[in-house]
């Protein structure tokens, strides 16, 4: 037994390794990112209305840029709100 286990420690050098996420757009070529698809874009927005980062969405850099541009375009023409306040009401 290790000294930290005898003393009631945590039990070793275990670390959490998250499973690498795969980009859903690279995996399924039929999904088209468009500013008019609000249901798809809402998955990439937090409750506060911020765009989720790549480490949360699992999108590759190329598709994350396209998603961000589509969200910004949808916000500009008032399909999506700038804040998360009205996301639940729609």
mmCIF file as gemmi writes it, N, C-alpha and C atoms, coordinates in Angstrom:
data_model
loop_
_atom_site.group_PDB
_atom_site.id
_atom_site.type_symbol
_atom_site.label_atom_id
_atom_site.label_alt_id
_atom_site.label_comp_id
_atom_site.label_asym_id
_atom_site.label_entity_id
_atom_site.label_seq_id
_atom_site.pdbx_PDB_ins_code
_atom_site.Cartn_x
_atom_site.Cartn_y
_atom_site.Cartn_z
_atom_site.occupancy
_atom_site.B_iso_or_equiv
_atom_site.pdbx_formal_charge
_atom_site.auth_seq_id
_atom_site.auth_asym_id
_atom_site.pdbx_PDB_model_num
ATOM 1 N N . UNK Axp A 1 ? 0.828 -1.196 0 1 0 ? 1 A 1
ATOM 2 C CA . UNK Axp A 1 ? 0 0 0 1 0 ? 1 A 1
ATOM 3 C C . UNK Axp A 1 ? 0.861 1.244 0 1 0 ? 1 A 1
ATOM 4 N N . UNK Axp A 2 ? 0.396 2.234 -0.672 1 0 ? 2 A 1
ATOM 5 C CA . UNK Axp A 2 ? 1.121 3.49 -0.701 1 0 ? 2 A 1
ATOM 6 C C . UNK Axp A 2 ? 0.88 4.246 0.595 1 0 ? 2 A 1
ATOM 7 N N . UNK Axp A 3 ? 1.799 5.145 0.9 1 0 ? 3 A 1
ATOM 8 C CA . UNK Axp A 3 ? 1.696 5.91 2.141 1 0 ? 3 A 1
ATOM 9 C C . UNK Axp A 3 ? 0.43 6.764 2.191 1 0 ? 3 A 1
ATOM 10 N N . UNK Axp A 4 ? 0.013 7.328 1.047 1 0 ? 4 A 1
ATOM 11 C CA . UNK Axp A 4 ? -1.167 8.179 1.07 1 0 ? 4 A 1
ATOM 12 C C . UNK Axp A 4 ? -2.445 7.372 1.268 1 0 ? 4 A 1
ATOM 13 N N . UNK Axp A 5 ? -2.438 6.088 0.872 1 0 ? 5 A 1
ATOM 14 C CA . UNK Axp A 5 ? -3.613 5.256 1.082 1 0 ? 5 A 1
ATOM 15 C C . UNK Axp A 5 ? -3.723 4.842 2.545 1 0 ? 5 A 1
ATOM 16 N N . UNK Axp A 6 ? -2.575 4.596 3.198 1 0 ? 6 A 1
ATOM 17 C CA . UNK Axp A 6 ? -2.603 4.232 4.605 1 0 ? 6 A 1
ATOM 18 C C . UNK Axp A 6 ? -3.042 5.408 5.462 1 0 ? 6 A 1
ATOM 19 N N . UNK Axp A 7 ? -2.731 6.593 5.034 1 0 ? 7 A 1
ATOM 20 C CA . UNK Axp A 7 ? -3.075 7.778 5.798 1 0 ? 7 A 1
ATOM 21 C C . UNK Axp A 7 ? -4.496 8.262 5.483 1 0 ? 7 A 1
ATOM 22 N N . UNK Axp A 8 ? -5.207 7.563 4.614 1 0 ? 8 A 1
ATOM 23 C CA . UNK Axp A 8 ? -6.558 7.978 4.273 1 0 ? 8 A 1
ATOM 24 C C . UNK Axp A 8 ? -6.588 8.983 3.137 1 0 ? 8 A 1
ATOM 25 N N . UNK Axp A 9 ? -5.576 8.937 2.282 1 0 ? 9 A 1
ATOM 26 C CA . UNK Axp A 9 ? -5.495 9.883 1.168 1 0 ? 9 A 1
ATOM 27 C C . UNK Axp A 9 ? -6.444 9.514 0.045 1 0 ? 9 A 1
ATOM 28 N N . UNK Axp A 10 ? -6.287 10.198 -1.037 1 0 ? 10 A 1
ATOM 29 C CA . UNK Axp A 10 ? -7.206 10.046 -2.169 1 0 ? 10 A 1
ATOM 30 C C . UNK Axp A 10 ? -6.99 8.742 -2.939 1 0 ? 10 A 1
ATOM 31 N N . UNK Axp A 11 ? -5.812 8.186 -2.918 1 0 ? 11 A 1
ATOM 32 C CA . UNK Axp A 11 ? -5.651 6.878 -3.525 1 0 ? 11 A 1
ATOM 33 C C . UNK Axp A 11 ? -4.836 6.837 -4.793 1 0 ? 11 A 1
ATOM 34 N N . UNK Axp A 12 ? -3.993 7.791 -5.046 1 0 ? 12 A 1
ATOM 35 C CA . UNK Axp A 12 ? -3.097 7.636 -6.178 1 0 ? 12 A 1
ATOM 36 C C . UNK Axp A 12 ? -3.136 8.771 -7.168 1 0 ? 12 A 1
ATOM 37 N N . UNK Axp A 13 ? -2.576 8.449 -8.314 1 0 ? 13 A 1
ATOM 38 C CA . UNK Axp A 13 ? -2.416 9.464 -9.354 1 0 ? 13 A 1
ATOM 39 C C . UNK Axp A 13 ? -3.469 9.314 -10.442 1 0 ? 13 A 1
ATOM 40 N N . UNK Axp A 14 ? -4.675 9.038 -10.069 1 0 ? 14 A 1
ATOM 41 C CA . UNK Axp A 14 ? -5.727 8.936 -11.074 1 0 ? 14 A 1
ATOM 42 C C . UNK Axp A 14 ? -6.105 10.325 -11.56 1 0 ? 14 A 1
ATOM 43 N N . UNK Axp A 15 ? -6.206 10.429 -12.836 1 0 ? 15 A 1
ATOM 44 C CA . UNK Axp A 15 ? -6.598 11.697 -13.439 1 0 ? 15 A 1
ATOM 45 C C . UNK Axp A 15 ? -7.77 11.443 -14.38 1 0 ? 15 A 1
ATOM 46 N N . UNK Axp A 16 ? -8.605 12.439 -14.526 1 0 ? 16 A 1
ATOM 47 C CA . UNK Axp A 16 ? -9.738 12.331 -15.427 1 0 ? 16 A 1
ATOM 48 C C . UNK Axp A 16 ? -9.306 12.747 -16.822 1 0 ? 16 A 1
ATOM 49 N N . UNK Axp A 17 ? -9.494 11.869 -17.78 1 0 ? 17 A 1
ATOM 50 C CA . UNK Axp A 17 ? -9.214 12.187 -19.168 1 0 ? 17 A 1
ATOM 51 C C . UNK Axp A 17 ? -10.523 12.134 -19.934 1 0 ? 17 A 1
ATOM 52 N N . UNK Axp A 18 ? -10.936 13.271 -20.429 1 0 ? 18 A 1
ATOM 53 C CA . UNK Axp A 18 ? -12.178 13.316 -21.186 1 0 ? 18 A 1
ATOM 54 C C . UNK Axp A 18 ? -11.984 12.641 -22.534 1 0 ? 18 A 1
ATOM 55 N N . UNK Axp A 19 ? -13.014 11.955 -22.956 1 0 ? 19 A 1
ATOM 56 C CA . UNK Axp A 19 ? -12.967 11.31 -24.263 1 0 ? 19 A 1
ATOM 57 C C . UNK Axp A 19 ? -12.968 12.381 -25.338 1 0 ? 19 A 1
ATOM 58 N N . UNK Axp A 20 ? -12.069 12.319 -26.296 1 0 ? 20 A 1
ATOM 59 C CA . UNK Axp A 20 ? -12.046 13.354 -27.324 1 0 ? 20 A 1
ATOM 60 C C . UNK Axp A 20 ? -13.353 13.352 -28.121 1 0 ? 20 A 1
ATOM 61 N N . UNK Axp A 21 ? -13.92 14.533 -28.277 1 0 ? 21 A 1
ATOM 62 C CA . UNK Axp A 21 ? -15.175 14.654 -29.006 1 0 ? 21 A 1
ATOM 63 C C . UNK Axp A 21 ? -14.888 14.733 -30.498 1 0 ? 21 A 1
ATOM 64 N N . UNK Axp A 22 ? -15.791 14.191 -31.263 1 0 ? 22 A 1
ATOM 65 C CA . UNK Axp A 22 ? -15.641 14.277 -32.706 1 0 ? 22 A 1
ATOM 66 C C . UNK Axp A 22 ? -16.622 15.303 -33.233 1 0 ? 22 A 1
ATOM 67 N N . UNK Axp A 23 ? -16.236 15.954 -34.281 1 0 ? 23 A 1
ATOM 68 C CA . UNK Axp A 23 ? -17.064 16.995 -34.882 1 0 ? 23 A 1
ATOM 69 C C . UNK Axp A 23 ? -18.262 16.335 -35.565 1 0 ? 23 A 1
ATOM 70 N N . UNK Axp A 24 ? -19.464 16.75 -35.177 1 0 ? 24 A 1
ATOM 71 C CA . UNK Axp A 24 ? -20.658 16.141 -35.768 1 0 ? 24 A 1
ATOM 72 C C . UNK Axp A 24 ? -20.824 16.53 -37.228 1 0 ? 24 A 1
ATOM 73 N N . UNK Axp A 25 ? -20.268 17.661 -37.621 1 0 ? 25 A 1
ATOM 74 C CA . UNK Axp A 25 ? -20.388 18.104 -38.998 1 0 ? 25 A 1
ATOM 75 C C . UNK Axp A 25 ? -19.411 17.362 -39.907 1 0 ? 25 A 1
ATOM 76 N N . UNK Axp A 26 ? -18.253 16.997 -39.37 1 0 ? 26 A 1
ATOM 77 C CA . UNK Axp A 26 ? -17.3 16.201 -40.147 1 0 ? 26 A 1
ATOM 78 C C . UNK Axp A 26 ? -17.791 14.76 -40.271 1 0 ? 26 A 1
ATOM 79 N N . UNK Axp A 27 ? -18.438 14.264 -39.234 1 0 ? 27 A 1
ATOM 80 C CA . UNK Axp A 27 ? -18.937 12.897 -39.25 1 0 ? 27 A 1
ATOM 81 C C . UNK Axp A 27 ? -20.134 12.706 -40.159 1 0 ? 27 A 1
ATOM 82 N N . UNK Axp A 28 ? -21.025 13.692 -40.196 1 0 ? 28 A 1
ATOM 83 C CA . UNK Axp A 28 ? -22.229 13.599 -41.017 1 0 ? 28 A 1
ATOM 84 C C . UNK Axp A 28 ? -22.22 14.758 -42.007 1 0 ? 28 A 1
ATOM 85 N N . UNK Axp A 29 ? -21.836 14.453 -43.225 1 0 ? 29 A 1
ATOM 86 C CA . UNK Axp A 29 ? -21.67 15.498 -44.245 1 0 ? 29 A 1
ATOM 87 C C . UNK Axp A 29 ? -23.008 16.1 -44.699 1 0 ? 29 A 1
ATOM 88 N N . UNK Axp A 30 ? -24.126 15.46 -44.328 1 0 ? 30 A 1
ATOM 89 C CA . UNK Axp A 30 ? -25.419 15.959 -44.791 1 0 ? 30 A 1
ATOM 90 C C . UNK Axp A 30 ? -25.93 17.143 -43.966 1 0 ? 30 A 1
ATOM 91 N N . UNK Axp A 31 ? -25.335 17.389 -42.782 1 0 ? 31 A 1
ATOM 92 C CA . UNK Axp A 31 ? -25.757 18.516 -41.954 1 0 ? 31 A 1
ATOM 93 C C . UNK Axp A 31 ? -25.19 19.799 -42.539 1 0 ? 31 A 1
ATOM 94 N N . UNK Axp A 32 ? -26.078 20.734 -42.826 1 0 ? 32 A 1
ATOM 95 C CA . UNK Axp A 32 ? -25.664 22.014 -43.384 1 0 ? 32 A 1
ATOM 96 C C . UNK Axp A 32 ? -25.846 23.079 -42.306 1 0 ? 32 A 1
ATOM 97 N N . UNK Axp A 33 ? -24.825 23.876 -42.079 1 0 ? 33 A 1
ATOM 98 C CA . UNK Axp A 33 ? -24.9 24.951 -41.096 1 0 ? 33 A 1
ATOM 99 C C . UNK Axp A 33 ? -25.465 26.18 -41.809 1 0 ? 33 A 1
ATOM 100 N N . UNK Axp A 34 ? -26.637 26.627 -41.329 1 0 ? 34 A 1
ATOM 101 C CA . UNK Axp A 34 ? -27.303 27.755 -41.953 1 0 ? 34 A 1
ATOM 102 C C . UNK Axp A 34 ? -27.869 28.645 -40.857 1 0 ? 34 A 1
ATOM 103 N N . UNK Axp A 35 ? -27.876 29.938 -41.074 1 0 ? 35 A 1
ATOM 104 C CA . UNK Axp A 35 ? -28.364 30.866 -40.064 1 0 ? 35 A 1
ATOM 105 C C . UNK Axp A 35 ? -29.86 30.729 -39.835 1 0 ? 35 A 1
ATOM 106 N N . UNK Axp A 36 ? -30.573 30.091 -40.752 1 0 ? 36 A 1
ATOM 107 C CA . UNK Axp A 36 ? -32.016 29.919 -40.617 1 0 ? 36 A 1
ATOM 108 C C . UNK Axp A 36 ? -32.394 28.707 -39.767 1 0 ? 36 A 1
ATOM 109 N N . UNK Axp A 37 ? -31.451 27.828 -39.483 1 0 ? 37 A 1
ATOM 110 C CA . UNK Axp A 37 ? -31.705 26.635 -38.671 1 0 ? 37 A 1
ATOM 111 C C . UNK Axp A 37 ? -31.47 26.963 -37.195 1 0 ? 37 A 1
ATOM 112 N N . UNK Axp A 38 ? -32.477 27.58 -36.581 1 0 ? 38 A 1
ATOM 113 C CA . UNK Axp A 38 ? -32.305 28.049 -35.204 1 0 ? 38 A 1
ATOM 114 C C . UNK Axp A 38 ? -32.219 26.901 -34.204 1 0 ? 38 A 1
ATOM 115 N N . UNK Axp A 39 ? -32.91 25.8 -34.463 1 0 ? 39 A 1
ATOM 116 C CA . UNK Axp A 39 ? -32.856 24.668 -33.53 1 0 ? 39 A 1
ATOM 117 C C . UNK Axp A 39 ? -31.443 24.09 -33.452 1 0 ? 39 A 1
ATOM 118 N N . UNK Axp A 40 ? -30.764 24.038 -34.571 1 0 ? 40 A 1
ATOM 119 C CA . UNK Axp A 40 ? -29.38 23.566 -34.592 1 0 ? 40 A 1
ATOM 120 C C . UNK Axp A 40 ? -28.462 24.559 -33.891 1 0 ? 40 A 1
ATOM 121 N N . UNK Axp A 41 ? -28.657 25.836 -34.154 1 0 ? 41 A 1
ATOM 122 C CA . UNK Axp A 41 ? -27.779 26.866 -33.59 1 0 ? 41 A 1
ATOM 123 C C . UNK Axp A 41 ? -27.973 27.036 -32.087 1 0 ? 41 A 1
ATOM 124 N N . UNK Axp A 42 ? -29.167 26.756 -31.574 1 0 ? 42 A 1
ATOM 125 C CA . UNK Axp A 42 ? -29.418 26.889 -30.137 1 0 ? 42 A 1
ATOM 126 C C . UNK Axp A 42 ? -28.577 25.916 -29.32 1 0 ? 42 A 1
ATOM 127 N N . UNK Axp A 43 ? -28.163 24.811 -29.921 1 0 ? 43 A 1
ATOM 128 C CA . UNK Axp A 43 ? -27.311 23.847 -29.231 1 0 ? 43 A 1
ATOM 129 C C . UNK Axp A 43 ? -25.918 24.417 -28.976 1 0 ? 43 A 1
ATOM 130 N N . UNK Axp A 44 ? -25.554 25.44 -29.722 1 0 ? 44 A 1
ATOM 131 C CA . UNK Axp A 44 ? -24.218 26.029 -29.617 1 0 ? 44 A 1
ATOM 132 C C . UNK Axp A 44 ? -24.222 27.336 -28.849 1 0 ? 44 A 1
ATOM 133 N N . UNK Axp A 45 ? -25.312 27.618 -28.134 1 0 ? 45 A 1
ATOM 134 C CA . UNK Axp A 45 ? -25.436 28.848 -27.349 1 0 ? 45 A 1
ATOM 135 C C . UNK Axp A 45 ? -25.716 28.479 -25.9 1 0 ? 45 A 1
ATOM 136 N N . UNK Axp A 46 ? -25.081 29.18 -24.957 1 0 ? 46 A 1
ATOM 137 C CA . UNK Axp A 46 ? -25.33 28.937 -23.542 1 0 ? 46 A 1
ATOM 138 C C . UNK Axp A 46 ? -26.65 29.568 -23.124 1 0 ? 46 A 1
ATOM 139 N N . UNK Axp A 47 ? -27.014 29.361 -21.869 1 0 ? 47 A 1
ATOM 140 C CA . UNK Axp A 47 ? -28.236 29.941 -21.332 1 0 ? 47 A 1
ATOM 141 C C . UNK Axp A 47 ? -28.159 31.467 -21.301 1 0 ? 47 A 1
ATOM 142 N N . UNK Axp A 48 ? -26.95 31.985 -21.214 1 0 ? 48 A 1
ATOM 143 C CA . UNK Axp A 48 ? -26.755 33.439 -21.189 1 0 ? 48 A 1
ATOM 144 C C . UNK Axp A 48 ? -26.745 34.048 -22.585 1 0 ? 48 A 1
ATOM 145 N N . UNK Axp A 49 ? -26.744 33.205 -23.613 1 0 ? 49 A 1
ATOM 146 C CA . UNK Axp A 49 ? -26.725 33.702 -24.976 1 0 ? 49 A 1
ATOM 147 C C . UNK Axp A 49 ? -25.341 33.758 -25.593 1 0 ? 49 A 1
ATOM 148 N N . UNK Axp A 50 ? -24.334 33.245 -24.884 1 0 ? 50 A 1
ATOM 149 C CA . UNK Axp A 50 ? -22.974 33.252 -25.414 1 0 ? 50 A 1
ATOM 150 C C . UNK Axp A 50 ? -22.747 32.026 -26.295 1 0 ? 50 A 1
ATOM 151 N N . UNK Axp A 51 ? -21.83 32.157 -27.23 1 0 ? 51 A 1
ATOM 152 C CA . UNK Axp A 51 ? -21.483 31.042 -28.098 1 0 ? 51 A 1
ATOM 153 C C . UNK Axp A 51 ? -20.593 30.077 -27.315 1 0 ? 51 A 1
ATOM 154 N N . UNK Axp A 52 ? -20.958 28.801 -27.332 1 0 ? 52 A 1
ATOM 155 C CA . UNK Axp A 52 ? -20.186 27.792 -26.597 1 0 ? 52 A 1
ATOM 156 C C . UNK Axp A 52 ? -18.825 27.578 -27.254 1 0 ? 52 A 1
ATOM 157 N N . UNK Axp A 53 ? -17.789 27.343 -26.459 1 0 ? 53 A 1
ATOM 158 C CA . UNK Axp A 53 ? -16.464 27.109 -27.032 1 0 ? 53 A 1
ATOM 159 C C . UNK Axp A 53 ? -16.344 25.709 -27.634 1 0 ? 53 A 1
ATOM 160 N N . UNK Axp A 54 ? -15.306 25.509 -28.404 1 0 ? 54 A 1
ATOM 161 C CA . UNK Axp A 54 ? -15.06 24.236 -29.082 1 0 ? 54 A 1
ATOM 162 C C . UNK Axp A 54 ? -14.908 23.087 -28.111 1 0 ? 54 A 1
ATOM 163 N N . UNK Axp A 55 ? -14.304 23.333 -26.975 1 0 ? 55 A 1
ATOM 164 C CA . UNK Axp A 55 ? -14.081 22.242 -26.017 1 0 ? 55 A 1
ATOM 165 C C . UNK Axp A 55 ? -15.392 21.717 -25.442 1 0 ? 55 A 1
ATOM 166 N N . UNK Axp A 56 ? -16.453 22.517 -25.486 1 0 ? 56 A 1
ATOM 167 C CA . UNK Axp A 56 ? -17.766 22.057 -25.031 1 0 ? 56 A 1
ATOM 168 C C . UNK Axp A 56 ? -18.581 21.434 -26.158 1 0 ? 56 A 1
ATOM 169 N N . UNK Axp A 57 ? -18.499 22.008 -27.344 1 0 ? 57 A 1
ATOM 170 C CA . UNK Axp A 57 ? -19.326 21.528 -28.447 1 0 ? 57 A 1
ATOM 171 C C . UNK Axp A 57 ? -18.714 20.339 -29.163 1 0 ? 57 A 1
ATOM 172 N N . UNK Axp A 58 ? -17.386 20.245 -29.18 1 0 ? 58 A 1
ATOM 173 C CA . UNK Axp A 58 ? -16.719 19.156 -29.875 1 0 ? 58 A 1
ATOM 174 C C . UNK Axp A 58 ? -16.562 19.41 -31.362 1 0 ? 58 A 1
ATOM 175 N N . UNK Axp A 59 ? -16.888 20.601 -31.811 1 0 ? 59 A 1
ATOM 176 C CA . UNK Axp A 59 ? -16.751 20.925 -33.235 1 0 ? 59 A 1
ATOM 177 C C . UNK Axp A 59 ? -15.286 21.207 -33.563 1 0 ? 59 A 1
ATOM 178 N N . UNK Axp A 60 ? -14.911 20.909 -34.799 1 0 ? 60 A 1
ATOM 179 C CA . UNK Axp A 60 ? -13.553 21.227 -35.23 1 0 ? 60 A 1
ATOM 180 C C . UNK Axp A 60 ? -13.455 22.74 -35.45 1 0 ? 60 A 1
ATOM 181 N N . UNK Axp A 61 ? -12.254 23.243 -35.624 1 0 ? 61 A 1
ATOM 182 C CA . UNK Axp A 61 ? -12.035 24.686 -35.742 1 0 ? 61 A 1
ATOM 183 C C . UNK Axp A 61 ? -12.746 25.262 -36.965 1 0 ? 61 A 1
ATOM 184 N N . UNK Axp A 62 ? -12.703 24.539 -38.05 1 0 ? 62 A 1
ATOM 185 C CA . UNK Axp A 62 ? -13.338 25.004 -39.286 1 0 ? 62 A 1
ATOM 186 C C . UNK Axp A 62 ? -14.847 25.174 -39.098 1 0 ? 62 A 1
ATOM 187 N N . UNK Axp A 63 ? -15.492 24.163 -38.542 1 0 ? 63 A 1
ATOM 188 C CA . UNK Axp A 63 ? -16.939 24.221 -38.381 1 0 ? 63 A 1
ATOM 189 C C . UNK Axp A 63 ? -17.358 25.137 -37.238 1 0 ? 63 A 1
ATOM 190 N N . UNK Axp A 64 ? -16.516 25.291 -36.22 1 0 ? 64 A 1
ATOM 191 C CA . UNK Axp A 64 ? -16.828 26.221 -35.137 1 0 ? 64 A 1
ATOM 192 C C . UNK Axp A 64 ? -16.878 27.652 -35.669 1 0 ? 64 A 1
ATOM 193 N N . UNK Axp A 65 ? -15.979 27.981 -36.586 1 0 ? 65 A 1
ATOM 194 C CA . UNK Axp A 65 ? -16.011 29.321 -37.186 1 0 ? 65 A 1
ATOM 195 C C . UNK Axp A 65 ? -17.277 29.537 -37.998 1 0 ? 65 A 1
ATOM 196 N N . UNK Axp A 66 ? -17.7 28.509 -38.726 1 0 ? 66 A 1
ATOM 197 C CA . UNK Axp A 66 ? -18.92 28.61 -39.539 1 0 ? 66 A 1
ATOM 198 C C . UNK Axp A 66 ? -20.145 28.74 -38.639 1 0 ? 66 A 1
ATOM 199 N N . UNK Axp A 67 ? -20.182 27.976 -37.537 1 0 ? 67 A 1
ATOM 200 C CA . UNK Axp A 67 ? -21.297 28.053 -36.6 1 0 ? 67 A 1
ATOM 201 C C . UNK Axp A 67 ? -21.356 29.435 -35.96 1 0 ? 67 A 1
ATOM 202 N N . UNK Axp A 68 ? -20.209 29.958 -35.549 1 0 ? 68 A 1
ATOM 203 C CA . UNK Axp A 68 ? -20.172 31.28 -34.926 1 0 ? 68 A 1
ATOM 204 C C . UNK Axp A 68 ? -20.663 32.358 -35.896 1 0 ? 68 A 1
ATOM 205 N N . UNK Axp A 69 ? -20.257 32.262 -37.146 1 0 ? 69 A 1
ATOM 206 C CA . UNK Axp A 69 ? -20.709 33.238 -38.147 1 0 ? 69 A 1
ATOM 207 C C . UNK Axp A 69 ? -22.213 33.126 -38.377 1 0 ? 69 A 1
ATOM 208 N N . UNK Axp A 70 ? -22.742 31.894 -38.389 1 0 ? 70 A 1
ATOM 209 C CA . UNK Axp A 70 ? -24.179 31.697 -38.583 1 0 ? 70 A 1
ATOM 210 C C . UNK Axp A 70 ? -24.974 32.239 -37.401 1 0 ? 70 A 1
ATOM 211 N N . UNK Axp A 71 ? -24.462 32.052 -36.183 1 0 ? 71 A 1
ATOM 212 C CA . UNK Axp A 71 ? -25.123 32.585 -34.994 1 0 ? 71 A 1
ATOM 213 C C . UNK Axp A 71 ? -25.138 34.104 -35.033 1 0 ? 71 A 1
ATOM 214 N N . UNK Axp A 72 ? -24.016 34.689 -35.409 1 0 ? 72 A 1
ATOM 215 C CA . UNK Axp A 72 ? -23.94 36.153 -35.478 1 0 ? 72 A 1
ATOM 216 C C . UNK Axp A 72 ? -24.867 36.703 -36.553 1 0 ? 72 A 1
ATOM 217 N N . UNK Axp A 73 ? -24.979 36.005 -37.653 1 0 ? 73 A 1
ATOM 218 C CA . UNK Axp A 73 ? -25.866 36.44 -38.724 1 0 ? 73 A 1
ATOM 219 C C . UNK Axp A 73 ? -27.328 36.325 -38.287 1 0 ? 73 A 1
ATOM 220 N N . UNK Axp A 74 ? -27.662 35.234 -37.6 1 0 ? 74 A 1
ATOM 221 C CA . UNK Axp A 74 ? -29.028 35.055 -37.107 1 0 ? 74 A 1
ATOM 222 C C . UNK Axp A 74 ? -29.379 36.095 -36.043 1 0 ? 74 A 1
ATOM 223 N N . UNK Axp A 75 ? -28.411 36.474 -35.231 1 0 ? 75 A 1
ATOM 224 C CA . UNK Axp A 75 ? -28.635 37.536 -34.245 1 0 ? 75 A 1
ATOM 225 C C . UNK Axp A 75 ? -28.875 38.872 -34.938 1 0 ? 75 A 1
ATOM 226 N N . UNK Axp A 76 ? -28.117 39.116 -35.974 1 0 ? 76 A 1
ATOM 227 C CA . UNK Axp A 76 ? -28.198 40.407 -36.666 1 0 ? 76 A 1
ATOM 228 C C . UNK Axp A 76 ? -29.564 40.621 -37.315 1 0 ? 76 A 1
ATOM 229 N N . UNK Axp A 77 ? -30.157 39.567 -37.848 1 0 ? 77 A 1
ATOM 230 C CA . UNK Axp A 77 ? -31.471 39.717 -38.479 1 0 ? 77 A 1
ATOM 231 C C . UNK Axp A 77 ? -32.601 39.316 -37.531 1 0 ? 77 A 1
ATOM 232 N N . UNK Axp A 78 ? -32.283 39.191 -36.243 1 0 ? 78 A 1
ATOM 233 C CA . UNK Axp A 78 ? -33.25 38.998 -35.154 1 0 ? 78 A 1
ATOM 234 C C . UNK Axp A 78 ? -33.972 37.652 -35.187 1 0 ? 78 A 1
ATOM 235 N N . UNK Axp A 79 ? -33.315 36.611 -35.679 1 0 ? 79 A 1
ATOM 236 C CA . UNK Axp A 79 ? -33.861 35.26 -35.565 1 0 ? 79 A 1
ATOM 237 C C . UNK Axp A 79 ? -33.48 34.676 -34.205 1 0 ? 79 A 1
ATOM 238 N N . UNK Axp A 80 ? -32.259 34.96 -33.752 1 0 ? 80 A 1
ATOM 239 C CA . UNK Axp A 80 ? -31.795 34.568 -32.427 1 0 ? 80 A 1
ATOM 240 C C . UNK Axp A 80 ? -31.579 35.821 -31.588 1 0 ? 80 A 1
ATOM 241 N N . UNK Axp A 81 ? -31.834 35.739 -30.287 1 0 ? 81 A 1
ATOM 242 C CA . UNK Axp A 81 ? -31.597 36.905 -29.439 1 0 ? 81 A 1
ATOM 243 C C . UNK Axp A 81 ? -30.11 37.063 -29.106 1 0 ? 81 A 1
ATOM 244 N N . UNK Axp A 82 ? -29.721 38.283 -28.781 1 0 ? 82 A 1
ATOM 245 C CA . UNK Axp A 82 ? -28.345 38.532 -28.367 1 0 ? 82 A 1
ATOM 246 C C . UNK Axp A 82 ? -28.113 38.057 -26.934 1 0 ? 82 A 1
ATOM 247 N N . UNK Axp A 83 ? -29.132 38.1 -26.11 1 0 ? 83 A 1
ATOM 248 C CA . UNK Axp A 83 ? -29.029 37.627 -24.733 1 0 ? 83 A 1
ATOM 249 C C . UNK Axp A 83 ? -29.813 36.337 -24.583 1 0 ? 83 A 1
ATOM 250 N N . UNK Axp A 84 ? -29.553 35.594 -23.536 1 0 ? 84 A 1
ATOM 251 C CA . UNK Axp A 84 ? -30.232 34.34 -23.326 1 0 ? 84 A 1
ATOM 252 C C . UNK Axp A 84 ? -31.585 34.491 -22.66 1 0 ? 84 A 1
ATOM 253 N N . UNK Axp A 85 ? -31.992 35.705 -22.415 1 0 ? 85 A 1
ATOM 254 C CA . UNK Axp A 85 ? -33.212 35.963 -21.664 1 0 ? 85 A 1
ATOM 255 C C . UNK Axp A 85 ? -34.463 35.443 -22.373 1 0 ? 85 A 1
ATOM 256 N N . UNK Axp A 86 ? -34.485 35.484 -23.692 1 0 ? 86 A 1
ATOM 257 C CA . UNK Axp A 86 ? -35.689 35.132 -24.429 1 0 ? 86 A 1
ATOM 258 C C . UNK Axp A 86 ? -35.593 33.785 -25.134 1 0 ? 86 A 1
ATOM 259 N N . UNK Axp A 87 ? -34.545 33.025 -24.902 1 0 ? 87 A 1
ATOM 260 C CA . UNK Axp A 87 ? -34.369 31.747 -25.597 1 0 ? 87 A 1
ATOM 261 C C . UNK Axp A 87 ? -35.439 30.753 -25.145 1 0 ? 87 A 1
ATOM 262 N N . UNK Axp A 88 ? -35.757 30.697 -23.855 1 0 ? 88 A 1
ATOM 263 C CA . UNK Axp A 88 ? -36.721 29.722 -23.343 1 0 ? 88 A 1
ATOM 264 C C . UNK Axp A 88 ? -38.143 30.041 -23.788 1 0 ? 88 A 1
ATOM 265 N N . UNK Axp A 89 ? -38.446 31.312 -24.007 1 0 ? 89 A 1
ATOM 266 C CA . UNK Axp A 89 ? -39.813 31.712 -24.308 1 0 ? 89 A 1
ATOM 267 C C . UNK Axp A 89 ? -40.223 31.374 -25.737 1 0 ? 89 A 1
ATOM 268 N N . UNK Axp A 90 ? -39.286 31.225 -26.636 1 0 ? 90 A 1
ATOM 269 C CA . UNK Axp A 90 ? -39.625 30.972 -28.036 1 0 ? 90 A 1
ATOM 270 C C . UNK Axp A 90 ? -39.977 29.552 -28.286 1 0 ? 90 A 1
